[in-house]
Amino acid sequence: MKTVETPGGIPVFININESKLYDSITERVCESDLSEYDANIVHGLVGKNILKRVIENGKTYYERNQGSL
């Protein structure tokens, strides 16, 4: 288990698989570049408010959710 802070400063626990994927996302990653398994993990991280989903030109991208702090 690993703790990640969301933009509001709230700590959220993520498991090892989520942690590996979160650490590998440094900028933007396109959903089409992810495997089906990784895409499923990314959807969970979006639900936990750790990553954000951006849709541009019909493609879905994921990036780290940056706070105002």
All heavy atoms as a GROMACS GRO file, in nm:
protein
  544
    1MET      N    1   0.084  -0.119   0.000
    1MET     CA    2   0.000   0.000   0.000
    1MET      C    3   0.088   0.125   0.000
    1MET      O    4   0.195   0.127   0.059
    1MET     CB    5  -0.089   0.002   0.124
    1MET     CG    6  -0.201  -0.094   0.122
    1MET     SD    7  -0.335  -0.003   0.057
    1MET     CE    8  -0.457  -0.118   0.031
    2LYS      N    9   0.038   0.225  -0.064
    2LYS     CA   10   0.109   0.353  -0.074
    2LYS      C   11   0.006   0.464  -0.055
    2LYS      O   12  -0.111   0.447  -0.088
    2LYS     CB   13   0.174   0.364  -0.211
    2LYS     CG   14   0.250   0.492  -0.235
    2LYS     CD   15   0.312   0.491  -0.374
    2LYS     CE   16   0.384   0.620  -0.402
    2LYS     NZ   17   0.445   0.620  -0.534
    3THR      N   18   0.049   0.575   0.000
    3THR     CA   19  -0.039   0.688   0.019
    3THR      C   20  -0.006   0.797  -0.082
    3THR      O   21   0.110   0.832  -0.101
    3THR     CB   22  -0.023   0.747   0.160
    3THR    OG1   23  -0.046   0.644   0.256
    3THR    CG2   24  -0.122   0.858   0.185
    4VAL      N   25  -0.110   0.850  -0.147
    4VAL     CA   26  -0.096   0.960  -0.242
    4VAL      C   27  -0.190   1.070  -0.198
    4VAL      O   28  -0.303   1.044  -0.160
    4VAL     CB   29  -0.132   0.914  -0.386
    4VAL    CG1   30  -0.123   1.029  -0.483
    4VAL    CG2   31  -0.042   0.801  -0.430
    5GLU      N   32  -0.142   1.195  -0.201
    5GLU     CA   33  -0.228   1.307  -0.163
    5GLU      C   34  -0.305   1.358  -0.284
    5GLU      O   35  -0.247   1.383  -0.389
    5GLU     CB   36  -0.146   1.421  -0.104
    5GLU     CG   37  -0.121   1.405   0.042
    5GLU     CD   38  -0.071   1.532   0.108
    5GLU    OE1   39  -0.102   1.642   0.059
    5GLU    OE2   40   0.001   1.519   0.206
    6THR      N   41  -0.435   1.376  -0.266
    6THR     CA   42  -0.518   1.435  -0.371
    6THR      C   43  -0.504   1.587  -0.362
    6THR      O   44  -0.447   1.638  -0.265
    6THR     CB   45  -0.665   1.393  -0.354
    6THR    OG1   46  -0.710   1.434  -0.226
    6THR    CG2   47  -0.680   1.243  -0.367
    7PRO      N   48  -0.552   1.661  -0.460
    7PRO     CA   49  -0.536   1.806  -0.460
    7PRO      C   50  -0.588   1.876  -0.334
    7PRO      O   51  -0.538   1.979  -0.296
    7PRO     CB   52  -0.613   1.851  -0.583
    7PRO     CG   53  -0.603   1.737  -0.675
    7PRO     CD   54  -0.607   1.615  -0.587
    8GLY      N   55  -0.686   1.822  -0.267
    8GLY     CA   56  -0.737   1.884  -0.146
    8GLY      C   57  -0.653   1.854  -0.023
    8GLY      O   58  -0.684   1.900   0.086
    9GLY      N   59  -0.548   1.773  -0.039
    9GLY     CA   60  -0.462   1.737   0.072
    9GLY      C   61  -0.508   1.613   0.144
    9GLY      O   62  -0.457   1.580   0.251
   10ILE      N   63  -0.604   1.542   0.088
   10ILE     CA   64  -0.657   1.422   0.152
   10ILE      C   65  -0.572   1.302   0.108
   10ILE      O   66  -0.557   1.277  -0.012
   10ILE     CB   67  -0.804   1.400   0.112
   10ILE    CG1   68  -0.886   1.519   0.157
   10ILE    CG2   69  -0.857   1.270   0.172
   10ILE    CD1   70  -1.027   1.520   0.103
   11PRO      N   71  -0.517   1.226   0.204
   11PRO     CA   72  -0.439   1.107   0.166
   11PRO      C   73  -0.530   0.994   0.120
   11PRO      O   74  -0.634   0.968   0.179
   11PRO     CB   75  -0.365   1.070   0.294
   11PRO     CG   76  -0.446   1.130   0.403
   11PRO     CD   77  -0.515   1.250   0.346
   12VAL      N   78  -0.489   0.928   0.011
   12VAL     CA   79  -0.565   0.816  -0.046
   12VAL      C   80  -0.469   0.698  -0.058
   12VAL      O   81  -0.357   0.714  -0.106
   12VAL     CB   82  -0.623   0.853  -0.185
   12VAL    CG1   83  -0.692   0.735  -0.247
   12VAL    CG2   84  -0.717   0.970  -0.173
   13PHE      N   85  -0.514   0.581  -0.015
   13PHE     CA   86  -0.433   0.461  -0.025
   13PHE      C   87  -0.453   0.397  -0.162
   13PHE      O   88  -0.565   0.386  -0.211
   13PHE     CB   89  -0.471   0.361   0.084
   13PHE     CG   90  -0.430   0.404   0.220
   13PHE    CD1   91  -0.523   0.456   0.308
   13PHE    CD2   92  -0.299   0.394   0.262
   13PHE    CE1   93  -0.487   0.496   0.434
   13PHE    CE2   94  -0.261   0.435   0.389
   13PHE     CZ   95  -0.356   0.486   0.475
   14ILE      N   96  -0.342   0.355  -0.224
   14ILE     CA   97  -0.348   0.283  -0.350
   14ILE      C   98  -0.265   0.156  -0.336
   14ILE      O   99  -0.169   0.150  -0.258
   14ILE     CB  100  -0.299   0.368  -0.470
   14ILE    CG1  101  -0.156   0.419  -0.450
   14ILE    CG2  102  -0.392   0.485  -0.493
   14ILE    CD1  103  -0.100   0.493  -0.569
   15ASN      N  104  -0.302   0.052  -0.411
   15ASN     CA  105  -0.229  -0.074  -0.402
   15ASN      C  106  -0.104  -0.072  -0.489
   15ASN      O  107  -0.075   0.028  -0.556
   15ASN     CB  108  -0.322  -0.192  -0.435
   15ASN     CG  109  -0.372  -0.190  -0.576
   15ASN    OD1  110  -0.304  -0.146  -0.667
   15ASN    ND2  111  -0.493  -0.239  -0.595
   16ILE      N  112  -0.033  -0.183  -0.491
   16ILE     CA  113   0.096  -0.188  -0.560
   16ILE      C  114   0.080  -0.169  -0.711
   16ILE      O  115   0.158  -0.096  -0.773
   16ILE     CB  116   0.167  -0.321  -0.529
   16ILE    CG1  117   0.206  -0.325  -0.381
   16ILE    CG2  118   0.290  -0.340  -0.615
   16ILE    CD1  119   0.258  -0.457  -0.334
   17ASN      N  120  -0.020  -0.233  -0.771
   17ASN     CA  121  -0.040  -0.221  -0.916
   17ASN      C  122  -0.076  -0.077  -0.953
   17ASN      O  123  -0.028  -0.024  -1.053
   17ASN     CB  124  -0.149  -0.317  -0.964
   17ASN     CG  125  -0.108  -0.460  -0.947
   17ASN    OD1  126   0.010  -0.493  -0.955
   17ASN    ND2  127  -0.204  -0.547  -0.923
   18GLU      N  128  -0.163  -0.014  -0.874
   18GLU     CA  129  -0.198   0.126  -0.899
   18GLU      C  130  -0.076   0.216  -0.882
   18GLU      O  131  -0.056   0.310  -0.957
   18GLU     CB  132  -0.310   0.170  -0.804
   18GLU     CG  133  -0.442   0.104  -0.831
   18GLU     CD  134  -0.546   0.134  -0.725
   18GLU    OE1  135  -0.508   0.161  -0.609
   18GLU    OE2  136  -0.666   0.132  -0.758
   19SER      N  137   0.007   0.184  -0.782
   19SER     CA  138   0.127   0.263  -0.756
   19SER      C  139   0.225   0.257  -0.872
   19SER      O  140   0.281   0.359  -0.913
   19SER     CB  141   0.194   0.213  -0.628
   19SER     OG  142   0.315   0.277  -0.607
   20LYS      N  143   0.247   0.138  -0.928
   20LYS     CA  144   0.339   0.123  -1.041
   20LYS      C  145   0.290   0.202  -1.162
   20LYS      O  146   0.368   0.270  -1.229
   20LYS     CB  147   0.354  -0.024  -1.078
   20LYS     CG  148   0.435  -0.103  -0.979
   20LYS     CD  149   0.444  -0.248  -1.020
   20LYS     CE  150   0.517  -0.330  -0.917
   20LYS     NZ  151   0.521  -0.472  -0.952
   21LEU      N  152   0.160   0.195  -1.189
   21LEU     CA  153   0.105   0.267  -1.303
   21LEU      C  154   0.109   0.417  -1.278
   21LEU      O  155   0.144   0.495  -1.367
   21LEU     CB  156  -0.038   0.221  -1.332
   21LEU     CG  157  -0.102   0.279  -1.456
   21LEU    CD1  158  -0.023   0.239  -1.580
   21LEU    CD2  159  -0.244   0.233  -1.469
   22TYR      N  160   0.077   0.461  -1.156
   22TYR     CA  161   0.079   0.604  -1.121
   22TYR      C  162   0.220   0.660  -1.136
   22TYR      O  163   0.238   0.769  -1.188
   22TYR     CB  164   0.029   0.623  -0.978
   22TYR     CG  165   0.034   0.765  -0.930
   22TYR    CD1  166  -0.060   0.858  -0.973
   22TYR    CD2  167   0.132   0.808  -0.841
   22TYR    CE1  168  -0.057   0.988  -0.930
   22TYR    CE2  169   0.136   0.938  -0.797
   22TYR     CZ  170   0.042   1.028  -0.841
   22TYR     OH  171   0.046   1.158  -0.799
   23ASP      N  172   0.322   0.584  -1.093
   23ASP     CA  173   0.460   0.629  -1.104
   23ASP      C  174   0.506   0.635  -1.249
   23ASP      O  175   0.594   0.714  -1.283
   23ASP     CB  176   0.552   0.539  -1.023
   23ASP     CG  177   0.531   0.554  -0.873
   23ASP    OD1  178   0.478   0.659  -0.830
   23ASP    OD2  179   0.566   0.460  -0.799
   24SER      N  180   0.448   0.552  -1.335
   24SER     CA  181   0.491   0.551  -1.476
   24SER      C  182   0.429   0.666  -1.555
   24SER      O  183   0.479   0.701  -1.662
   24SER     CB  184   0.453   0.418  -1.542
   24SER     OG  185   0.314   0.408  -1.559
   25ILE      N  186   0.322   0.727  -1.504
   25ILE     CA  187   0.258   0.839  -1.573
   25ILE      C  188   0.324   0.968  -1.525
   25ILE      O  189   0.300   1.013  -1.415
   25ILE     CB  190   0.106   0.842  -1.545
   25ILE    CG1  191   0.041   0.716  -1.600
   25ILE    CG2  192   0.043   0.966  -1.606
   25ILE    CD1  193  -0.106   0.704  -1.568
   26THR      N  194   0.410   1.024  -1.609
   26THR     CA  195   0.476   1.149  -1.572
   26THR      C  196   0.408   1.268  -1.636
   26THR      O  197   0.400   1.374  -1.577
   26THR     CB  198   0.625   1.146  -1.614
   26THR    OG1  199   0.633   1.118  -1.753
   26THR    CG2  200   0.700   1.041  -1.535
   27GLU      N  201   0.363   1.253  -1.759
   27GLU     CA  202   0.291   1.361  -1.827
   27GLU      C  203   0.154   1.310  -1.865
   27GLU      O  204   0.075   1.278  -1.778
   27GLU     CB  205   0.370   1.408  -1.949
   27GLU     CG  206   0.501   1.474  -1.912
   27GLU     CD  207   0.578   1.520  -2.033
   27GLU    OE1  208   0.521   1.522  -2.143
   27GLU    OE2  209   0.694   1.556  -2.017
   28ARG      N  210   0.125   1.304  -1.992
   28ARG     CA  211  -0.003   1.253  -2.042
   28ARG      C  212   0.017   1.116  -2.102
   28ARG      O  213   0.120   1.088  -2.161
   28ARG     CB  214  -0.060   1.343  -2.151
   28ARG     CG  215  -0.131   1.460  -2.102
   28ARG     CD  216  -0.198   1.526  -2.219
   28ARG     NE  217  -0.290   1.627  -2.170
   28ARG     CZ  218  -0.368   1.698  -2.246
   28ARG    NH1  219  -0.364   1.682  -2.376
   28ARG    NH2  220  -0.449   1.787  -2.195
   29VAL      N  221  -0.085   1.034  -2.088
   29VAL     CA  222  -0.083   0.904  -2.154
   29VAL      C  223  -0.218   0.885  -2.221
   29VAL      O  224  -0.322   0.919  -2.166
   29VAL     CB  225  -0.051   0.790  -2.054
   29VAL    CG1  226  -0.157   0.776  -1.948
   29VAL    CG2  227  -0.028   0.660  -2.124
   30CYS      N  228  -0.214   0.836  -2.344
   30CYS     CA  229  -0.336   0.814  -2.422
   30CYS      C  230  -0.394   0.678  -2.385
   30CYS      O  231  -0.321   0.582  -2.362
   30CYS     CB  232  -0.305   0.818  -2.571
   30CYS     SG  233  -0.453   0.805  -2.674
   31GLU      N  234  -0.526   0.671  -2.380
   31GLU     CA  235  -0.592   0.546  -2.342
   31GLU      C  236  -0.563   0.436  -2.444
   31GLU      O  237  -0.552   0.319  -2.407
   31GLU     CB  238  -0.742   0.567  -2.330
   31GLU     CG  239  -0.815   0.445  -2.276
   31GLU     CD  240  -0.961   0.471  -2.250
   31GLU    OE1  241  -1.022   0.554  -2.319
   31GLU    OE2  242  -1.015   0.409  -2.157
   32SER      N  243  -0.545   0.470  -2.569
   32SER     CA  244  -0.517   0.369  -2.671
   32SER      C  245  -0.377   0.308  -2.654
   32SER      O  246  -0.350   0.200  -2.707
   32SER     CB  247  -0.533   0.427  -2.811
   32SER     OG  248  -0.442   0.533  -2.830
   33ASP      N  249  -0.287   0.376  -2.582
   33ASP     CA  250  -0.153   0.324  -2.558
   33ASP      C  251  -0.149   0.227  -2.441
   33ASP      O  252  -0.046   0.162  -2.418
   33ASP     CB  253  -0.055   0.438  -2.532
   33ASP     CG  254  -0.036   0.527  -2.654
   33ASP    OD1  255  -0.064   0.480  -2.766
   33ASP    OD2  256   0.005   0.643  -2.637
   34LEU      N  257  -0.256   0.219  -2.363
   34LEU     CA  258  -0.260   0.134  -2.245
   34LEU      C  259  -0.319  -0.003  -2.280
   34LEU      O  260  -0.401  -0.015  -2.370
   34LEU     CB  261  -0.346   0.198  -2.136
   34LEU     CG  262  -0.301   0.332  -2.081
   34LEU    CD1  263  -0.408   0.389  -1.990
   34LEU    CD2  264  -0.170   0.317  -2.006
   35SER      N  265  -0.275  -0.103  -2.205
   35SER     CA  266  -0.338  -0.234  -2.218
   35SER      C  267  -0.476  -0.229  -2.153
   35SER      O  268  -0.508  -0.134  -2.081
   35SER     CB  269  -0.252  -0.342  -2.151
   35SER     OG  270  -0.250  -0.322  -2.011
   36GLU      N  271  -0.555  -0.330  -2.175
   36GLU     CA  272  -0.690  -0.334  -2.117
   36GLU      C  273  -0.682  -0.336  -1.964
   36GLU      O  274  -0.761  -0.271  -1.896
   36GLU     CB  275  -0.765  -0.456  -2.168
   36GLU     CG  276  -0.909  -0.462  -2.125
   36GLU     CD  277  -0.982  -0.580  -2.186
   36GLU    OE1  278  -0.935  -0.636  -2.286
   36GLU    OE2  279  -1.088  -0.616  -2.131
   37TYR      N  280  -0.585  -0.408  -1.911
   37TYR     CA  281  -0.566  -0.416  -1.766
   37TYR      C  282  -0.528  -0.280  -1.708
   37TYR      O  283  -0.583  -0.235  -1.608
   37TYR     CB  284  -0.459  -0.521  -1.735
   37TYR     CG  285  -0.431  -0.536  -1.587
   37TYR    CD1  286  -0.521  -0.602  -1.505
   37TYR    CD2  287  -0.313  -0.487  -1.531
   37TYR    CE1  288  -0.496  -0.617  -1.369
   37TYR    CE2  289  -0.287  -0.501  -1.397
   37TYR     CZ  290  -0.378  -0.567  -1.316
   37TYR     OH  291  -0.354  -0.580  -1.182
   38ASP      N  292  -0.431  -0.213  -1.773
   38ASP     CA  293  -0.388  -0.081  -1.726
   38ASP      C  294  -0.499   0.022  -1.740
   38ASP      O  295  -0.513   0.110  -1.654
   38ASP     CB  296  -0.264  -0.035  -1.804
   38ASP     CG  297  -0.138  -0.112  -1.764
   38ASP    OD1  298  -0.140  -0.176  -1.657
   38ASP    OD2  299  -0.041  -0.108  -1.841
   39ALA      N  300  -0.578   0.012  -1.845
   39ALA     CA  301  -0.691   0.105  -1.862
   39ALA      C  302  -0.791   0.088  -1.748
   39ALA      O  303  -0.847   0.187  -1.700
   39ALA     CB  304  -0.758   0.083  -1.997
   40ASN      N  305  -0.812  -0.035  -1.704
   40ASN     CA  306  -0.902  -0.059  -1.593
   40ASN      C  307  -0.849   0.002  -1.464
   40ASN      O  308  -0.923   0.061  -1.386
   40ASN     CB  309  -0.924  -0.210  -1.577
   40ASN     CG  310  -1.036  -0.243  -1.483
   40ASN    OD1  311  -1.119  -0.157  -1.452
   40ASN    ND2  312  -1.040  -0.366  -1.438
   41ILE      N  313  -0.719  -0.009  -1.443
   41ILE     CA  314  -0.657   0.051  -1.324
   41ILE      C  315  -0.667   0.203  -1.330
   41ILE      O  316  -0.696   0.269  -1.230
   41ILE     CB  317  -0.509   0.006  -1.311
   41ILE    CG1  318  -0.504  -0.144  -1.279
   41ILE    CG2  319  -0.437   0.085  -1.204
   41ILE    CD1  320  -0.365  -0.201  -1.278
   42VAL      N  321  -0.644   0.260  -1.448
   42VAL     CA  322  -0.652   0.405  -1.465
   42VAL      C  323  -0.792   0.456  -1.433
   42VAL      O  324  -0.808   0.560  -1.370
   42VAL     CB  325  -0.608   0.445  -1.608
   42VAL    CG1  326  -0.646   0.587  -1.639
   42VAL    CG2  327  -0.459   0.426  -1.624
   43HIS      N  328  -0.895   0.382  -1.474
   43HIS     CA  329  -1.032   0.423  -1.444
   43HIS      C  330  -1.054   0.428  -1.293
   43HIS      O  331  -1.124   0.516  -1.243
   43HIS     CB  332  -1.133   0.328  -1.510
   43HIS     CG  333  -1.141   0.344  -1.658
   43HIS    ND1  334  -1.200   0.453  -1.718
   43HIS    CD2  335  -1.094   0.266  -1.759
   43HIS    CE1  336  -1.191   0.440  -1.849
   43HIS    NE2  337  -1.126   0.328  -1.876
   44GLY      N  338  -0.995   0.334  -1.220
   44GLY     CA  339  -1.005   0.335  -1.075
   44GLY      C  340  -0.935   0.455  -1.013
   44GLY      O  341  -0.984   0.514  -0.917
   45LEU      N  342  -0.820   0.492  -1.069
   45LEU     CA  343  -0.747   0.609  -1.018
   45LEU      C  344  -0.821   0.739  -1.048
   45LEU      O  345  -0.813   0.834  -0.971
   45LEU     CB  346  -0.606   0.612  -1.076
   45LEU     CG  347  -0.513   0.500  -1.028
   45LEU    CD1  348  -0.380   0.506  -1.104
   45LEU    CD2  349  -0.488   0.509  -0.879
   46VAL      N  350  -0.894   0.743  -1.159
   46VAL     CA  351  -0.976   0.860  -1.189
   46VAL      C  352  -1.089   0.870  -1.086
   46VAL      O  353  -1.121   0.978  -1.038
   46VAL     CB  354  -1.032   0.854  -1.333
   46VAL    CG1  355  -1.138   0.960  -1.356
   46VAL    CG2  356  -0.920   0.870  -1.434
   47GLY      N  357  -1.147   0.757  -1.051
   47GLY     CA  358  -1.253   0.755  -0.951
   47GLY      C  359  -1.206   0.797  -0.813
   47GLY      O  360  -1.282   0.853  -0.735
   48LYS      N  361  -1.078   0.773  -0.784
   48LYS     CA  362  -1.021   0.814  -0.656
   48LYS      C  363  -0.968   0.957  -0.659
   48LYS      O  364  -0.911   1.003  -0.562
   48LYS     CB  365  -0.907   0.719  -0.617
   48LYS     CG  366  -0.952   0.580  -0.585
   48LYS     CD  367  -0.834   0.492  -0.547
   48LYS     CE  368  -0.878   0.351  -0.515
   48LYS     NZ  369  -0.766   0.265  -0.477
   49ASN      N  370  -0.984   1.026  -0.771
   49ASN     CA  371  -0.941   1.165  -0.789
   49ASN      C  372  -0.789   1.180  -0.784
   49ASN      O  373  -0.737   1.283  -0.743
   49ASN     CB  374  -1.008   1.257  -0.686
   49ASN     CG  375  -1.002   1.402  -0.728
   49ASN    OD1  376  -0.996   1.432  -0.846
   49ASN    ND2  377  -1.005   1.492  -0.631
   50ILE      N  378  -0.717   1.077  -0.829
   50ILE     CA  379  -0.572   1.083  -0.834
   50ILE      C  380  -0.526   1.122  -0.974
   50ILE      O  381  -0.430   1.196  -0.990
   50ILE     CB  382  -0.512   0.948  -0.790
   50ILE    CG1  383  -0.548   0.924  -0.644
   50ILE    CG2  384  -0.363   0.945  -0.811
   50ILE    CD1  385  -0.510   0.788  -0.593
   51LEU      N  386  -0.596   1.072  -1.075
   51LEU     CA  387  -0.570   1.110  -1.213
   51LEU      C  388  -0.692   1.183  -1.267
   51LEU      O  389  -0.801   1.168  -1.215
   51LEU     CB  390  -0.545   0.986  -1.299
   51LEU     CG  391  -0.422   0.901  -1.270
   51LEU    CD1  392  -0.419   0.781  -1.363
   51LEU    CD2  393  -0.295   0.980  -1.282
   52LYS      N  394  -0.669   1.262  -1.371
   52LYS     CA  395  -0.784   1.327  -1.436
   52LYS      C  396  -0.789   1.286  -1.581
   52LYS      O  397  -0.687   1.260  -1.644
   52LYS     CB  398  -0.782   1.478  -1.418
   52LYS     CG  399  -0.681   1.552  -1.499
   52LYS     CD  400  -0.697   1.701  -1.477
   52LYS     CE  401  -0.586   1.776  -1.546
   52LYS     NZ  402  -0.596   1.919  -1.525
   53ARG      N  403  -0.911   1.280  -1.633
   53ARG     CA  404  -0.938   1.241  -1.771
   53ARG      C  405  -0.956   1.367  -1.854
   53ARG      O  406  -1.034   1.454  -1.820
   53ARG     CB  407  -1.064   1.156  -1.774
   53ARG     CG  408  -1.100   1.105  -1.909
   53ARG     CD  409  -1.227   1.023  -1.907
   53ARG     NE  410  -1.214   0.916  -1.809
   53ARG     CZ  411  -1.313   0.874  -1.730
   53ARG    NH1  412  -1.431   0.930  -1.736
   53ARG    NH2  413  -1.294   0.776  -1.645
   54VAL      N  414  -0.883   1.374  -1.965
   54VAL     CA  415  -0.892   1.487  -2.057
   54VAL      C  416  -0.926   1.430  -2.195
   54VAL      O  417  -0.859   1.340  -2.243
   54VAL     CB  418  -0.758   1.565  -2.064
   54VAL    CG1  419  -0.768   1.678  -2.162
   54VAL    CG2  420  -0.717   1.613  -1.927
   55ILE      N  421  -1.031   1.485  -2.256
   55ILE     CA  422  -1.071   1.440  -2.390
   55ILE      C  423  -1.041   1.552  -2.488
   55ILE      O  424  -1.092   1.663  -2.476
   55ILE     CB  425  -1.220   1.403  -2.393
   55ILE    CG1  426  -1.247   1.289  -2.295
   55ILE    CG2  427  -1.262   1.364  -2.534
   55ILE    CD1  428  -1.392   1.254  -2.279
   56GLU      N  429  -0.953   1.521  -2.585
   56GLU     CA  430  -0.915   1.617  -2.689
   56GLU      C  431  -0.918   1.547  -2.823
   56GLU      O  432  -0.860   1.440  -2.839
   56GLU     CB  433  -0.774   1.672  -2.664
   56GLU     CG  434  -0.764   1.767  -2.547
   56GLU     CD  435  -0.623   1.821  -2.532
   56GLU    OE1  436  -0.533   1.780  -2.609
   56GLU    OE2  437  -0.602   1.901  -2.441
   57ASN      N  438  -0.981   1.610  -2.920
   57ASN     CA  439  -0.986   1.560  -3.057
   57ASN      C  440  -1.035   1.415  -3.064
   57ASN      O  441  -0.983   1.335  -3.142
   57ASN     CB  442  -0.850   1.572  -3.125
   57ASN     CG  443  -0.803   1.715  -3.130
   57ASN    OD1  444  -0.882   1.807  -3.146
   57ASN    ND2  445  -0.673   1.735  -3.117
   58GLY      N  446  -1.129   1.379  -2.980
   58GLY     CA  447  -1.185   1.246  -2.983
   58GLY      C  448  -1.100   1.139  -2.916
   58GLY      O  449  -1.134   1.022  -2.919
   59LYS      N  450  -0.988   1.176  -2.857
   59LYS     CA  451  -0.903   1.081  -2.786
   59LYS      C  452  -0.906   1.111  -2.637
   59LYS      O  453  -0.920   1.227  -2.597
   59LYS     CB  454  -0.758   1.089  -2.836
   59LYS     CG  455  -0.740   1.038  -2.976
   59LYS     CD  456  -0.593   1.030  -3.009
   59LYS     CE  457  -0.574   0.970  -3.147
   59LYS     NZ  458  -0.433   0.952  -3.179
   60THR      N  459  -0.891   1.008  -2.557
   60THR     CA  460  -0.894   1.022  -2.413
   60THR      C  461  -0.752   1.014  -2.359
   60THR      O  462  -0.679   0.918  -2.388
   60THR     CB  463  -0.980   0.912  -2.349
   60THR    OG1  464  -1.110   0.916  -2.408
   60THR    CG2  465  -0.993   0.931  -2.200
   61TYR      N  466  -0.713   1.113  -2.281
   61TYR     CA  467  -0.582   1.118  -2.218
   61TYR      C  468  -0.598   1.120  -2.068
   61TYR      O  469  -0.698   1.168  -2.015
   61TYR     CB  470  -0.505   1.244  -2.262
   61TYR     CG  471  -0.476   1.250  -2.409
   61TYR    CD1  472  -0.560   1.319  -2.496
   61TYR    CD2  473  -0.365   1.188  -2.462
   61TYR    CE1  474  -0.534   1.325  -2.631
   61TYR    CE2  475  -0.338   1.193  -2.598
   61TYR     CZ  476  -0.422   1.262  -2.682
   61TYR     OH  477  -0.396   1.268  -2.815
   62TYR      N  478  -0.497   1.069  -1.999
   62TYR     CA  479  -0.496   1.071  -1.853
   62TYR      C  480  -0.369   1.139  -1.807
   62TYR      O  481  -0.262   1.119  -1.864
   62TYR     CB  482  -0.503   0.929  -1.797
   62TYR     CG  483  -0.630   0.858  -1.833
   62TYR    CD1  484  -0.636   0.772  -1.941
   62TYR    CD2  485  -0.746   0.881  -1.762
   62TYR    CE1  486  -0.752   0.708  -1.977
   62TYR    CE2  487  -0.865   0.817  -1.795
   62TYR     CZ  488  -0.867   0.732  -1.903
   62TYR     OH  489  -0.983   0.670  -1.937
   63GLU      N  490  -0.382   1.221  -1.703
   63GLU     CA  491  -0.266   1.289  -1.646
   63GLU      C  492  -0.285   1.301  -1.496
   63GLU      O  493  -0.396   1.287  -1.445
   63GLU     CB  494  -0.245   1.426  -1.709
   63GLU     CG  495  -0.362   1.519  -1.698
   63GLU     CD  496  -0.344   1.646  -1.777
   63GLU    OE1  497  -0.274   1.647  -1.880
   63GLU    OE2  498  -0.403   1.746  -1.735
   64ARG      N  499  -0.177   1.326  -1.426
   64ARG     CA  500  -0.184   1.341  -1.281
   64ARG      C  501  -0.267   1.463  -1.246
   64ARG      O  502  -0.258   1.566  -1.312
   64ARG     CB  503  -0.045   1.355  -1.221
   64ARG     CG  504   0.034   1.228  -1.227
   64ARG     CD  505   0.164   1.244  -1.156
   64ARG     NE  506   0.238   1.118  -1.156
   64ARG     CZ  507   0.339   1.093  -1.077
   64ARG    NH1  508   0.382   1.186  -0.994
   64ARG    NH2  509   0.400   0.977  -1.082
   65ASN      N  510  -0.344   1.450  -1.142
   65ASN     CA  511  -0.429   1.559  -1.096
   65ASN      C  512  -0.346   1.652  -1.010
   65ASN      O  513  -0.298   1.613  -0.903
   65ASN     CB  514  -0.547   1.502  -1.018
   65ASN     CG  515  -0.665   1.595  -1.016
   65ASN    OD1  516  -0.656   1.708  -1.060
   65ASN    ND2  517  -0.776   1.547  -0.968
   66GLN      N  518  -0.322   1.774  -1.056
   66GLN     CA  519  -0.240   1.870  -0.984
   66GLN      C  520  -0.328   1.961  -0.899
   66GLN      O  521  -0.427   2.013  -0.948
   66GLN     CB  522  -0.159   1.956  -1.082
   66GLN     CG  523  -0.066   1.876  -1.169
   66GLN     CD  524   0.045   1.807  -1.092
   66GLN    OE1  525   0.096   1.860  -0.993
   66GLN    NE2  526   0.079   1.687  -1.134
   67GLY      N  527  -0.290   1.979  -0.776
   67GLY     CA  528  -0.367   2.065  -0.687
   67GLY      C  529  -0.320   2.208  -0.690
   67GLY      O  530  -0.221   2.243  -0.758
   68SER      N  531  -0.388   2.292  -0.618
   68SER     CA  532  -0.353   2.434  -0.615
   68SER      C  533  -0.257   2.464  -0.500
   68SER      O  534  -0.221   2.577  -0.478
   68SER     CB  535  -0.479   2.518  -0.599
   68SER     OG  536  -0.545   2.484  -0.479
   69LEU      N  537  -0.218   2.361  -0.424
   69LEU     CA  538  -0.130   2.383  -0.309
   69LEU      C  539   0.014   2.390  -0.349
   69LEU      O  540   0.065   2.337  -0.434
   69LEU     CB  541  -0.150   2.270  -0.206
   69LEU     CG  542  -0.290   2.262  -0.150
   69LEU    CD1  543  -0.300   2.141  -0.057
   69LEU    CD2  544  -0.326   2.386  -0.074
   0.00000   0.00000   0.00000
